Amino acid sequence: MQYLLKFRAVLVAMAALTVIGFSTAAKADSGTISFVIYKAGFFVGGSGGEGTFRFHGRRYPISIGGISAGLVFGASKTHFHGVVRHIRRARDVVGVYGAAGGGGALGVGAQTIVLSNDKGAVLELTGKQVGLQINVDLSGMSIAFRR
């Protein structure tokens, strides 16, 4: 009898944890993002651009800025499209994103990147890059709403 009571208590606890986990995940939402970014540099690089973030049927104009340090050479233009996950409101996409990585393009190349910010927003981006750009660096990117 004691074993049945303990077993039932364990089942109830597991069910409660499962429900809590699903309800937390259900509160998070996602949106889409697209932007063009221009990047240029020689050891130290800069980037900037603009685009649109879509969330709950609304469009939010955004601006992008960033810096790179390390082995950076060249200039490029990249069109990014993707999804922003784990957000609860539109403002969660605003912030500073950081990633260590490397890539390159001579002519036309593809880019894929996953970044996150301090609010837990996760950007899953794919893009097409045009230009001559070689980078092995620690990069940072900032997203802000344009007025």
Summary of the structure (lengths in Angstrom):
residues: 147
radius of gyration: 20.7
end to end distance: 67.0
largest distance: 74.3
contacts: 431
relative contact order: 0.21
helix: 20%
strand: 70%
